[in-house]
Structures are given as C-alpha cells and as structure tokens.
Amino acid sequence: MVAGAPGSTGIGAALRACEAAYESAAEVCAAMDAAPCLPPRGVSANGAPCGADAQCVSGFCSVPTGGIDAPSAYFSFAVAQNAMMPAVTRGACGTCAPCGDGPCGSGLVCEQGTCAPPHPGDVGESCVAYPCKNGLQCDTRKITCAVPAAEGEACVDPQSSLGLGCAAPLVCQHAGMGVTGTCVRGIAQGGRCSPSGLACARGQCDLTAGADRNDPLGGTCSLRSRLPAVGQPCEDGVPCEYGVCASGKCPFPIPDGQACDANYARALRAPCSYFSECIAGACVLFDPASCG
C-alpha cells in the first residue's frame, strides 16, 4: 500500500538493493551494510496530503496526535548490525512537511529540513546518534565506533549491550551466566552445544529434555525460530510471532474490523493482524492512498 500511494517512488528498486545486500552478507556471514535498506523519499511536495513518510520529498509525513510511527514491513529485514529499524508513519492522514528536531523515522536523520541517511561513523567516532561504518561496531561502553573483536579475543554477549562483540562470523562463547567471553568459530548446525558454554555458529542451542544448562553437550545447535507461534505454550511476557505471551499461550491476531485495545501494553497481548493497527477501537489496515 505504501509503494502504491501517491508520491511514493523507488520502493521496488530499494527492496531489490536491500535484498541483494542481505543475501551478499548472508553468504559469508558478514555484517550487513544497512544503507541500501533505507527507504527512498517520495516526490510529494511539502503541504501535500500523505499517510506515509515514503510519499514525501522531505521524507516526513506530519500526522496529528494519534498517528502511529510503526516499523515498516517492507523493510523489516533491514535489521542488522548498526541498522536502525526502518519505519513509516501509519494510522492517520497528514501533510508532507520539513522535518524538525529529530522526527524522522525510517532510519533517517533530519538535515536542513529533509530526512536523509545518517553519516556512518569511523573508528573512534561517536555512535550516539549515528551508526558505524560497515564492518565496525558501536562499543557500548565508550559509545564510539570500534573494530570488532577477532578470534580468541575478549568479547561480550551482543544482547548485553555492555561492550564490544565479535567480528562476523565469530560468536562470543561465555561460561556460566556471565556476559563476557571469547570469540570463537562456534558449533555448526546439528552439533552439540550448551546455552551456558559451547556457542552455536548460527541459530540457537536447543536443550534436550531434562538436560542441564551447564552440560557442554546438553543441547543441539538449531536454526529454528526463537519465537513461538500463535497458540503455542510460552512464558508470560516473552515475545511471540504476534505480540507477547499472555496467560501461558501466544495470542492469536485480531482480524481487521474487530474490536481492539489501543493501549500499548494491552495491545501486545491482544495484537491486530500483521500490518494492521488498532485505530479508534478497531483493527484497521491503513491505506495511505486514502489520504488526499
């Protein structure tokens, strides 16, 4: 719908460029350059009606209070090292406008009234507001761009946000429940592993039923999704394919047109269908082409 809305242009080419960058990085397990995955700006001038940032030449669709800044499914696979989750404004009509003090979504930043790709940082440069150059990481202790740790060097678990992780395709193997460890090649899919010891090269370590987390051979490396599907048992509060776990099971999405709760916390436990949002008490698939 965003791609077909008035003013939107170049989204198909951007998707193809992003897919090529993703596949190229995946072939060698390298860090991905997120720049090709930033959505293009549109051609609608300031003041034109809009329902999505991608329609506007400024890259910013100014919507009234109640509009929704939501992740764009068209670019959802752009989440990678140093990549910011792209977004488009959804859920309300507005007008194209110059960006102000930081309203840009879509992984862009405001420069002289226009949303533009951020300037990637080099080694030693700040990564507070900008991503690092491809191949570098943001050292979260110093908040500066740095060369990732090499094989055999010290590292921290990338989910801890407490320091520097490993260069791809290495993984941080740590002992016990700590977050520090050493960069290693990791165990291949199907190999024996442990959540607290031998790390997998890709995917996750699935424990055998009844196995001890500290047993170095207690699990098997698997590429299956970590997120349980709708209706599957889960622990309350953990993410599911749709929303978060509620009452021990992953929620089923609410079909369009049916009642929903716009409160953010409650909406996660009773989510609308993918792409849709809870607007005025009902799940709606918002079409920006309807603005005009």
N, C-alpha and C positions, 0 to 999 in steps of 0.2 A: 504493500500500500504506500509506503514511503517512496519507493522507487517510481511509482506511477503518479505521484502527486504533482500538481503544477509547480514548476520551478526546479524540481529535482533533476539532476543530470549526473551522469558518470558513475552511478552506483554499481551498475553491472561491471564496468571496467575495474572499479575499485575492488569489488568482490573477487574478480579473477586474479588481480595482482596480489591480494591478500592470501588467496588460496595457494598461489604459486610460492609465496614466501613461506607459508606454513609447511607445505609439502617439502620444500627445499631444506628447511631446518629439520624437519622430522626425519628425513632420510639419513642424516648424520648425527641425530640427537643434539643438534646445536641450539644455542639461544636464538630466538626469532627476532628479526628486525620488525618492530611493530609499525614503522612508518607507512608501509603500503596498506595497512589496515585501517588507517584513519579515514572516516567517511568524507567524501568530497563536499564542498559547499555548493549550493544551488545557484540559480540565476535570478530569483525574485528580489527586486529592489527593496530597500527599507520602506516600510509602510504598506507593503503588500500583505494580504491575508495569508496565514500559514498555520500549519498544525504540527510541523516538524522542523527541526534545525536545518535538515538537509535541503529544504526548499529555498533557503535564504542565501543571498550572496555574502551576507555578513557572517553566516554560519550560526545565527542566533535567532530563534523564533521566540519573541517575548509573549508569554502567555499570562493571563490573570491568575490571581491566587486560586489555588485548587488544581492548576495544571500539574502534570506529572512528569518528572525527569526520570525516565526509565531506561535500563540497558537496551540497546538495540539488538534484536535477534539477528539482523542482517550482518552484524559484525561481531557476534558473540564469541566466535572462535579466535578473536584477536587477543584474548587474554594470554599473555606470555610474559616472559621476564622483561621488566621495565615497561610493560604496556599498561596503559590505563584503560579501564573498561569503557568502550565507546558508548555513547548514549544519544538518544534523540528525545526531544520534548514530545510527550504524548498526553492525550486525555483532555485537551481543551484547545480551542482555536485562539490565535493571537495574531500578531503582526511582526513581520521581519523588522529588525532594529539593530543599531550598532550595539556591540557588546559593551558592557560596563566593567565594573571591578570584579572580574572573575566569574561571570555567569556561564561561560562556555562549558558545554558538555562535550561529548564525542572525543575525549582525549585531547581537545584543543585548548589553547590559551588565548586570552584577549590581547591583541596588539593593535593599537591605534584604531579601535572600534571594530576590528574584524577578528573572528576566531581563526586562528592559524595553528599549524603543527608546532609543538614546543621544540626548542633548540636542545638537542641531546647534549649532556654534559660529558666532558673528558675526565681523565684520571685526576682526582683531587678537587674537581669542581663540585659545587653543591648539587644535591639531588632532592632538595626540599620541595621544590615546585616543578622541576623538570626531570624527565627520565635520563638515564645514562646512555651513552653510545652503545650500539650493538656490540656484544661481547664483554661489556663491563657490567658490574652490579653496583647497587646502592648499598654501601656499608652502613647499616642502620645504627651502628654505634657512633660513627663520625658524621653521618648524613652527607657523605661525599662519594663520588663515583670511584670505584677501585677495580683492579684486576681480580677476578675470582680465584679462589684457592685451587692449586694444582694437586695432582695425585700425591698422596702422602702428607699433604699439608693440613693444618688445623682448620676446622670449619664449624659452622653451627647449622642446626636443622633450619631449612628455609622457612618453615612455618613459625619459627620462634621470633623472627624479627629482632634478633639480638646480635647481629654481626654479619659476617661475610660467608656466603655459601660456596659451593664448588663450581668449577667450570664444567659446562656440559661436555660429555655425557656422564661425568662423575657424580656420585651421590655421597652424602655425608653419613658415614656409619658411626653411630654413637652407642655407648654402652649404658645399660641401666635406663633410668628415667631422665637422664640429663639431656641437654640440647647441644653440647659440644661434642665433636668427634673428629674423624679423619676422612679425607676424601679418598674414595675407593671406586673401582670399576662397577661394583655391585653384582648381585646374583642374577643370572638370566631367568626368563620366564620358565616356570616349572621347577626351578631349583629350590633347595631347602633354605629357609631363612628364619629370622626371628624378629618380631616387632621391636625388641629392645637390643638387638645385636646385629646379625648379618642383614645388611640392607639389600633391597632389590634394585636392579638397574632401572626398571620401569615398573609402573603399577604399584601394587601393594603386597604386603605379606599376609596371607590368609592363614590363620591359626587352625590347626587340626582340632577337632572337638576334644575338649579336655586338656589340651596342651598347655604347658607352662610358658608364659611370655618370655621367660629368661632362658628357655631351652634354645640354643643356637640352631637346632634343626626342627623346631616345633611347628614351623609353618611352611607354606609354599608360595613362591612368587607368582602373582596373578595379575592380569591386565583388566580384570572385571571392574566395573564402575564401583566407586565407593558409596554412591548414593542409592539407597533403597528405593524401589519403585512404589507406585501407589498401592495401598493396601497391605504392604509388607510390614512385618513387625519391626520396630525400631525403638530407640531410646528417646524419651520425651526431650524436645528441644534441639535434636540433631537435624541437619538438613536432609531433605528428601528430594526426589526428582521434581516434585511440585511442593513448594513451601517447606515447612518444617514439621517434624514428628509431633503428633498430638494424641494423647491417650494411648500410646503404645503402638500406633499404626500410622503409616504415611497417608496423608489426606488425598482424597480424590479431588480433581479440579472441578470448580463450579462452572457449568455451561453458561454461555452467553445468554443474557436476558434474565437470569435468575438472581435472587437477592444475595448480597454480599455485605461484608463489613469493611469500610474503608480504613479503619484503624490499623496502622501498620503491623503491630504485633499480632492482632487477631487475624488480620488478612493472611499472614504467613501460615497460620494453622488451618485456614479455610480459603485457599487461593482460587483466583479465577483461572481459566484456561490460559495456556501459554500464549503470549502476545496480547491478551486482554487485560483490562484494568477495572477496578471497582470504582465506578463513576456514578454519583447520585444514587447510591444504594443498589446498583445492579452491575453485573459483569458486562462489559462492553468492549468490542473490538473496534477501537477508534480509527477512523479513516481520515488522514489529514487532507485528502482531496475534497472532503465535505466542507472545508473552510473556504469561504470565498463569497 
